[in-house]
Amino acid sequence: MPDGDIALDQGAIQALQALAIEFHAALIKGNRADRTVEGAALRLTRRERQALYWAAAGKSYWEIAVILGITERTVRYFMSNARRKL
């Protein structure tokens, strides 16, 4: 065997092929999920994104309402719409 060559038995080759197929399938599935999330994020309104941002920062609905200058009921509405879209 020349230097640098690796001898693999048939079982190892088949295992590597199966692993490559599984990896490819997972990669494709992951890419589809990413596109779905990106598409959903694009459908959010500016106010829905703002409400989500502040909620992720740990703010309550009341605090978000004060920050955005809107009512708490409107914040709940934005959050409900955002959850539905995502």
C-alpha positions as CSV (number, residue, x, y, z in Angstrom):
1,M,0.0,0.0,0.0
2,P,1.5,3.4,-1.0
3,D,2.1,6.0,1.7
4,G,-1.0,8.0,2.7
5,D,-3.5,5.4,1.5
6,I,-6.0,4.0,4.0
7,A,-7.3,0.5,3.6
8,L,-11.0,0.3,4.3
9,D,-13.0,-2.9,4.4
10,Q,-16.4,-3.1,2.7
11,G,-18.3,-2.7,6.0
12,A,-16.5,0.6,6.8
13,I,-17.2,1.9,3.3
14,Q,-20.9,1.1,3.6
15,A,-21.1,2.8,7.0
16,L,-19.5,5.9,5.7
17,Q,-21.9,6.0,2.7
18,A,-24.9,5.7,5.1
19,L,-23.5,8.4,7.3
20,A,-23.1,10.7,4.3
21,I,-26.7,10.1,3.3
22,E,-28.0,10.8,6.8
23,F,-25.8,14.0,7.0
24,H,-27.1,15.2,3.7
25,A,-30.7,14.6,4.7
26,A,-30.2,16.5,8.0
27,L,-28.6,19.3,6.2
28,I,-31.4,19.7,3.7
29,K,-34.0,19.5,6.5
30,G,-32.2,22.2,8.4
31,N,-32.0,24.5,5.4
32,R,-35.8,24.1,4.9
33,A,-36.4,25.0,8.5
34,D,-34.2,28.1,8.3
35,R,-36.0,29.3,5.2
36,T,-39.3,28.9,7.0
37,V,-38.2,30.9,10.0
38,E,-36.8,33.6,7.8
39,G,-40.0,33.8,5.8
40,A,-42.1,34.0,9.0
41,A,-39.8,36.8,10.4
42,L,-40.2,38.8,7.2
43,R,-44.0,38.7,7.6
44,L,-43.8,40.3,11.1
45,T,-44.7,44.0,11.3
46,R,-42.3,46.5,12.7
47,R,-44.3,46.7,15.9
48,E,-44.5,42.9,16.3
49,R,-40.7,42.8,15.9
50,Q,-40.3,45.5,18.5
51,A,-42.6,43.8,21.0
52,L,-40.8,40.5,20.5
53,Y,-37.4,42.3,21.0
54,W,-38.4,43.8,24.3
55,A,-40.1,40.6,25.5
56,A,-36.9,38.7,24.7
57,A,-35.1,41.3,26.8
58,G,-37.2,40.3,29.7
59,K,-39.7,43.2,29.7
60,S,-43.3,42.6,30.8
61,Y,-46.2,43.5,28.6
62,W,-46.8,46.6,30.7
63,E,-43.2,47.7,30.4
64,I,-43.2,47.1,26.6
65,A,-46.4,49.2,26.4
66,V,-44.6,52.1,28.2
67,I,-41.5,51.8,26.0
68,L,-43.5,51.7,22.8
69,G,-46.0,54.3,23.9
70,I,-49.0,52.0,23.3
71,T,-51.5,50.2,25.5
72,E,-50.8,46.9,27.2
73,R,-53.8,45.5,25.2
74,T,-52.1,46.5,22.0
75,V,-48.8,44.7,23.1
76,R,-50.8,41.6,23.7
77,Y,-52.4,41.9,20.3
78,F,-48.9,42.2,18.7
79,M,-47.5,39.3,20.6
80,S,-50.5,37.1,19.7
81,N,-50.1,37.9,16.0
82,A,-46.3,37.3,16.2
83,R,-46.9,33.9,17.8
84,R,-49.4,32.9,15.2
85,K,-47.0,33.9,12.4
86,L,-44.0,32.1,13.8
